[in-house]
Amino acid sequence: MTISSSTAAPLVVEKHARRVALVDILRGLAMVLMPLDHTREFFTNYAGNPLDPQHTTLLLYLTRWITHLCAPIFVFLAGTSIYLQLQRKTKVQLSVHLLKRGIGLVLTELTLVHLVFNFNWQWNVQILEVIWAIGVSMIVMAGLIHLSMQANFFIGVCIVVGHNLSDSLTAASFGHFGWLWHLLHVPGFIGGVSLTPPLVLVAYPFLPWLGVMILGYCFGLFLIQGGQKRKAWECNLGLTMLLAFVLLRWSNFYGDPLRWSYQAVWWRTILSFLNVQKYPPSLLFLLVTMGLSALIAAGIESLEEHDIWKRVRGVLQVYGRVPLFFFLLHLAFIHLLALAISAARGENWHWWITEFPRGGVLTGHPRGYGYGLPFIWGIWLLVVTLLYPACKWYADIKRSSRNAILSYF
């Protein structure tokens, strides 16, 4: 039986819509989890490292660790979105778009992100985090999309698998070019460790994240496969990455500068085993987070096939359609809540409008400030719930408007 062109066109549109929906839903899940970590940062009463297996609590550890999924999903799907855009743009058009968007994201990091984190802005104090890393990676991708998919896959794998070979290299190893190594691979202060302006702190070196974005771009090839075939790939890939993580992690041989060790009690040993480096993201960090993400993607596909949890998927899809808008909005809202609650309780609310490193969440908390996990979870749910109408409104505007500027948010 043949399918007429009038019938085939809606089928193609429907399949494309389902593929884009998968990207939006998975990205929406990352966006919903993201405020949990930022809420913890603004409101926690725990002064130590929540991932320290010797001293943390199980619930605190899980509250922090689950948000490890956010950045890899966010960056990976940014690469996938580049591939999807290539289906309707020429490579030259897409390169121009990526250059503009990449530069825009870097400027957004230096201005709006800085402002919502500090409620203060000082040009000679800058902290380069995930938005900057995505922006620079997009600028590089403007050139890489002109290479073959095989070449991109090779480059992406080499970066993700091989970048831990350079863990022993420090910024000092490069002399006057140490600043470049900070931007590429090693977090830290450019120009020394002085906490007086001018000050640039690189929190997200971009090279490993570029590798993640490249592999996300290559994933676009699998995204255009049929649903069952794509789901099988996601399951197999997820299980393979998790198995590779377990074997490599067990060996303590390669893939993460943090070695795991046996602890006084068995569950703390598991925490040590799972405590992998995010800054920059090690091979093992990416294997476990992207392995879990692949299985989650397969689960989303199954839910769509059986039309289960349709309302939940629809809500996640809304958040996933407006990632940068939600990112900026939720940071500003959480920060405002911390400021308002501190003022209402007669605490040091000035801390929340003071520039790093003299104050603000990136410096820490005022003395005696902070709340337990139930309060943090409650604020997280409140933030996600209250911001949904704004995200729905903006998603509808983006969908109905032809203004190209809106696509950047």
C-alpha positions in Angstrom: 0.0 0.0 0.0 1.3 3.5 -0.9 0.8 6.6 1.0 -0.3 9.7 -0.8 1.7 12.9 -0.4 -1.2 14.5 1.4 -1.2 11.7 4.0 2.6 11.5 4.2 3.1 15.2 5.0 1.1 15.1 8.3 2.9 11.9 9.3 6.3 13.6 8.8 5.1 16.6 10.8 3.8 14.4 13.5 7.1 12.4 13.8 9.1 15.6 13.8 6.9 17.0 16.5 7.3 13.9 18.7 11.1 14.2 18.3 11.1 17.8 19.3 8.7 17.0 22.2 11.3 14.5 23.5 13.9 17.2 23.6 11.7 19.7 25.3 10.4 17.2 27.9 13.9 16.0 28.8 15.2 19.5 28.9 12.1 20.5 31.0 13.0 17.8 33.5 16.5 19.3 33.8 15.0 22.8 34.3 12.6 21.6 37.0 15.5 19.9 38.9 17.8 22.9 38.5 16.1 25.2 41.1 16.5 22.5 43.7 20.3 23.0 43.7 20.0 26.8 43.6 17.4 26.8 46.4 19.8 24.7 48.4 22.6 27.1 47.8 20.6 30.1 48.9 18.9 28.5 51.9 20.9 25.7 53.3 22.2 25.7 56.9 24.9 23.1 56.0 28.3 24.8 55.7 30.2 21.8 54.5 30.4 20.0 51.1 27.1 18.1 50.7 28.9 15.5 48.6 31.5 14.7 51.2 30.8 11.0 51.9 32.3 11.1 55.4 30.2 14.0 56.8 27.1 14.5 54.7 23.7 13.1 55.3 22.0 10.7 52.9 19.1 13.1 52.0 21.4 16.1 51.6 23.7 14.1 49.4 20.9 12.9 47.2 19.4 16.5 47.0 22.7 17.7 45.6 23.6 14.7 43.5 20.3 14.4 41.6 20.9 17.9 40.2 24.1 16.7 38.5 21.8 15.6 35.7 20.9 19.2 34.8 24.0 20.6 33.2 24.8 17.5 31.0 21.2 17.3 29.8 21.1 21.1 29.1 24.4 21.2 27.2 23.8 17.9 25.3 20.4 18.9 24.1 21.7 22.3 23.1 23.8 20.3 20.6 20.8 18.2 19.6 18.9 21.4 18.9 21.7 22.6 16.6 21.2 19.4 14.6 17.4 19.9 14.4 17.9 23.5 13.3 20.2 22.2 10.5 17.1 20.4 9.1 15.6 23.8 8.1 18.6 26.1 7.7 21.7 26.0 5.5 25.0 25.5 7.2 26.0 29.1 6.5 22.7 30.4 8.0 23.1 28.2 11.0 26.8 29.3 11.5 25.7 32.9 11.6 22.9 32.1 14.0 25.2 30.1 16.3 27.8 32.9 16.3 25.2 35.5 17.3 23.6 33.2 19.9 26.9 32.2 21.4 28.1 35.8 21.7 24.7 36.7 23.2 24.9 33.9 25.8 28.4 35.0 26.8 27.2 38.6 27.2 24.1 37.3 29.1 26.5 35.5 31.5 28.5 38.7 32.1 25.4 40.8 32.7 22.0 39.3 33.5 23.2 36.1 35.1 25.7 38.1 37.1 22.9 40.5 38.2 20.4 37.9 39.3 23.0 36.0 41.2 24.2 39.1 43.1 21.5 41.8 42.8 24.6 43.8 42.1 26.8 44.3 39.1 30.4 45.2 39.0 32.2 45.1 35.6 35.5 44.1 37.0 34.2 41.1 38.9 33.1 38.2 36.7 32.2 34.6 37.3 32.0 32.3 34.3 29.5 29.6 34.8 27.3 27.3 32.6 25.8 29.9 30.3 29.2 31.2 29.3 30.4 27.6 28.6 27.3 27.0 26.4 27.9 30.3 24.6 31.5 29.6 23.8 30.7 26.0 22.7 28.1 27.4 20.3 30.7 29.7 18.8 33.0 26.8 18.2 30.1 24.7 16.8 29.5 27.4 14.2 32.6 26.0 12.6 32.3 22.4 13.5 29.0 21.9 11.7 30.8 22.3 8.4 32.7 19.1 9.2 31.3 15.6 8.6 29.2 13.9 11.3 32.0 11.3 11.6 34.6 14.0 12.2 32.4 15.6 14.8 31.7 12.3 16.6 35.5 11.6 16.7 36.2 15.1 18.1 33.5 14.8 20.7 34.6 11.3 21.9 38.2 12.4 22.1 37.3 15.4 24.2 34.9 13.6 26.6 37.0 10.4 26.9 40.5 12.0 26.8 40.4 15.3 28.6 41.1 13.6 32.0 44.6 12.8 30.6 45.5 16.4 31.2 44.3 16.5 34.8 47.9 16.7 36.1 48.5 20.0 34.1 47.9 23.1 36.1 47.5 26.7 34.9 51.0 27.4 36.2 52.3 24.8 33.7 51.5 27.2 30.9 53.2 30.3 32.3 51.7 33.5 30.8 49.1 31.4 29.0 47.7 29.9 32.2 44.6 32.0 31.8 43.8 30.1 28.7 44.1 26.7 30.5 41.6 28.0 33.1 39.1 28.9 30.3 39.6 25.5 28.7 40.0 22.9 31.5 40.9 24.0 35.1 38.5 26.0 37.3 40.1 28.9 39.2 40.9 32.5 39.3 42.5 34.2 36.3 45.4 36.3 37.4 46.0 34.6 40.7 44.0 33.9 43.9 43.6 37.5 45.0 40.0 38.2 46.0 40.3 41.9 45.1 39.0 43.3 41.7 39.6 43.0 38.9 38.5 39.4 39.4 37.6 36.6 37.0 36.6 33.2 38.4 36.2 30.4 35.9 33.7 27.9 37.4 32.9 26.1 34.1 35.9 25.6 31.8 34.3 25.0 28.5 36.4 22.3 26.7 34.7 19.2 28.3 31.2 20.9 27.8 32.1 21.4 24.2 32.6 17.7 23.9 29.2 17.1 25.4 27.6 19.5 23.0 29.3 17.9 20.0 27.9 14.5 21.0 24.5 16.0 21.5 24.8 17.3 17.9 25.6 13.8 16.7 22.7 12.4 18.7 20.5 14.2 16.2 21.1 11.3 13.8 19.5 8.9 16.2 16.7 11.3 17.0 15.4 11.0 13.4 15.1 7.2 13.7 11.8 5.6 14.2 10.4 5.6 17.8 11.1 1.9 18.6 14.6 2.0 17.1 15.4 5.2 18.9 14.2 3.9 22.2 16.3 0.8 21.8 19.4 2.9 21.1 18.7 5.0 24.2 18.3 1.9 26.4 21.4 0.2 25.0 23.5 3.4 25.1 22.3 4.2 28.7 23.1 0.7 30.0 26.5 0.6 28.2 27.5 4.0 29.7 26.4 2.9 33.2 28.3 -0.4 32.9 31.4 1.5 31.7 31.0 3.9 34.7 30.9 1.0 37.2 33.9 -0.8 35.7 36.1 2.3 35.4 35.0 3.7 38.8 35.7 0.3 40.5 39.2 0.2 39.0 40.1 3.7 40.3 42.3 3.8 37.3 41.1 6.5 35.0 38.3 8.9 34.3 38.1 11.0 37.5 40.7 12.7 39.7 38.6 11.9 42.8 39.2 8.3 43.9 36.6 6.4 45.8 37.4 4.6 49.1 35.8 2.3 51.6 34.0 4.2 54.4 33.0 3.3 58.0 29.5 2.2 56.9 28.4 0.6 53.6 26.1 3.4 52.4 28.8 6.0 52.8 31.0 3.8 50.6 28.3 4.0 47.9 28.3 7.8 48.3 32.1 7.8 47.8 31.7 5.6 44.7 29.2 8.1 43.2 31.1 11.2 44.2 32.6 12.2 40.8 33.9 15.5 39.7 31.7 18.1 38.0 34.1 21.0 37.7 35.2 20.3 35.1 32.9 17.3 34.3 35.1 14.1 34.3 34.6 11.2 32.0 33.0 9.2 34.9 30.7 12.2 35.8 29.5 12.2 32.2 29.1 8.5 31.9 26.8 8.2 34.9 24.8 11.3 34.3 24.4 10.8 30.6 23.8 7.1 31.1 20.9 7.8 33.4 19.6 10.6 31.1 19.5 8.1 28.2 17.4 5.7 30.2 15.1 8.6 31.3 14.7 9.5 27.6 13.7 5.9 26.8 11.2 6.1 29.7 9.8 9.3 28.3 9.4 7.6 24.9 7.5 4.7 26.6 5.2 7.1 28.4 4.4 8.9 25.1 3.7 5.6 23.3 1.2 4.6 26.0 -0.1 8.1 26.5 0.7 7.9 30.3 1.3 11.0 32.5 0.3 13.2 29.6 -0.3 16.2 31.9 3.1 15.9 33.5 4.8 15.6 30.1 2.9 18.7 29.0 4.1 20.7 32.0 7.7 19.6 31.5 7.5 20.5 27.8 6.5 24.1 28.7 9.6 24.5 30.9 11.8 22.9 28.2 10.6 25.4 25.6 11.9 28.4 27.5 15.2 27.3 29.1 17.1 30.6 29.3 13.9 32.5 30.3 13.3 30.0 33.1 17.0 30.0 34.1 17.1 33.7 34.7 13.6 34.0 36.2 14.1 31.2 38.8 17.5 32.6 39.9 16.0 36.1 40.4 13.0 34.7 42.2 15.0 32.4 44.6 17.4 35.3 45.3 14.4 37.6 46.0 12.9 35.1 48.4 16.2 34.8 50.3 16.4 38.6 50.5 12.8 39.0 51.6 12.9 36.2 54.2 16.1 37.6 55.7 14.6 41.1 55.9 11.4 39.8 57.5 13.3 37.8 60.1 15.6 40.8 61.0 18.6 39.0 59.6 21.5 40.4 57.5 19.6 41.0 54.3 22.3 43.3 52.9 24.3 40.2 52.3 22.1 39.3 49.4 22.8 42.6 47.5 26.5 42.6 48.1 29.0 41.8 45.3 31.2 38.7 45.4 33.5 38.2 47.3 32.3 40.5 50.1 28.9 38.9 50.2 26.2 37.0 48.2 25.5 33.4 47.7 28.7 32.8 45.8 30.6 33.8 48.8 28.5 31.8 51.3 25.9 32.8 53.9 25.7 35.3 56.7 26.6 33.9 60.1 23.8 31.9 61.7 21.7 31.9 58.5 20.1 28.8 56.9 17.3 26.2 56.9 16.9 22.4 56.8 16.0 20.2 53.9 12.2 20.3 54.4 12.2 24.1 54.1 14.5 23.8 51.0 12.3 21.3 49.3 9.3 23.4 50.0 10.8 26.5 48.5 11.9 24.5 45.5 8.4 23.3 44.8 7.0 26.8 45.4 9.4 28.3 42.9 8.7 25.7 40.2 4.9 26.0 40.7 4.7 29.8 40.8 6.9 30.3 37.7 4.8 27.9 35.5 2.2 30.5 34.4 5.0 32.9 33.3 6.8 30.1 31.4 3.5 29.0 29.7 2.8 32.7 28.7 6.3 33.1 27.3 6.2 29.7 25.5 3.0 30.7 23.8 4.4 34.0 22.7 7.5 32.3 21.3 5.4 29.8 19.4 3.1 32.5 17.9 5.7 35.2 17.2 8.1 35.4 14.3 10.4 37.7 16.2 13.9 36.1 15.9 15.1 37.7 19.2 12.6 35.6 21.2 14.3 32.4 20.0 17.4 33.3 22.0 15.5 33.0 25.3 
